[in-house]
């Protein structure tokens, strides 16, 4: 499998998307801050020049009301002595719309444009304002108020150069803060991504080695977070795969040995029968060949059953059956075999009728497998006792297979029902018989439990639901 390109990694896409969103948001905030600052300062300047214009106009109006003859002189005096001339220019405009007084001492030409004055003349409250640029490019703000009685306009005009410079300076400071935020986000994002990506890449590299068959690889876990948990889970998976691989190899070795032994016996005795014309030898050889062939057939059928279970094609031919009768038949089949191996096989039969809805051939297969294991792992002069008891509520039956054989070690006991697992490799068998038996009982709605003490014996308990009489 090819490694993903860095640009196509989830972390890179996540970081790029997150960084882009934050960058766009900061740009929007910067633009908004510029207009907010501009509006704030422009409003302050407008309030300032409007206040100055109203003060001068108010003073001039009072003089006009008190002594009309001295109005012109007082207006000239107010304009010439305008205290804020360093910050703004005060103008007086006659009825014809010409500037005839200015605090700067210069009167503009007749073509001088005054949009605020024209607005004031059209406005009901005789006030107007203007923000714009002069012919030289300088931006200004002007405010005009007109006296309704005299028609004289008082105009205050100020430059916006310093105001615009202040707005730009503050906007650049906001922009600088945004740039620092983006830089920190970049550094922290890269650091954070590396803290995630590097462990995940180690997981990927280790997974490839695992897929290639190196089951010894593990990931060093250095963090107690979700990544660390992922590493622990991966290591657990690797442990399980290594265990399964070892069990599979042992199973292949065991099955190969199990297959080779009867095949060797069949081949050897078939050659012997072919070469020696002795009725007694032929009879003995045919008996061994038949026994080993039956053993091979059972082993192949066991493997096929396991394959069907794994593929989900395991089916049952169900019907009502007397499970105690089927158990008795299985015990009868193995009585001679047990006697030959020096094991006493007994069956304490329950006289109650125990009807189970199931497949009698599959259930007998389970009983035979368990009895066969009991005899195989038994000891000379030992006992295997089979019992059947119906529960008090008549809803289930418990079948028990007790022996006093070699028993199972505590470490092996939890795993004896796993596929391919063999607690004792010195005894013949494929290691999947109990796994198949456990699956058959599970499909029948029952349970198969094993209790054992090493050196003292094993007890297998099978619980099956009974058909309840209506």
Secondary structure, 3 states (H helix, E strand, C coil): CCCCCHHHCHHHHHHHHHHHHHHHHHHHHHHHHHHHHHHHHHHHHHHHHHHHHHHHHHHHHHHHHHCHHHHHHHHHHHHHCCCCCCCCEEEEECCCCCEEEECCCCCCCCCCCCHHHHHHHHCCCCEEEEEEECCCCCEEEEEEEECCCCCCEEEEEEECHHHHHHHHHHHHHHHHHHHHHHHHHHHHHHHHHHHHHHHHHHHHHHHHHHHCCCCCCCCCCCCCCHHHHHHHHHHHHHHHHHHHHHHHHHHHHHHHHHHHHHHHHHHHHHHHHHHCCCHHHHHHHHHHHHHHHHHHHHHHHHHHHHHHHHHCCCCCCCEEEEHHHHHHHHHHHHHHHHHHCCCEEEEECCCCCCEEEECHHHHHHHHHHHHHHHHHCCCCCCEEEEEEEECCCCCEEEEEEEECCCCCCHHHHCCCCCCCCCCCCCCCCCCCHHHHHHHHHHHCCCEEEEEEECCCEEEEEEEEECCCCC
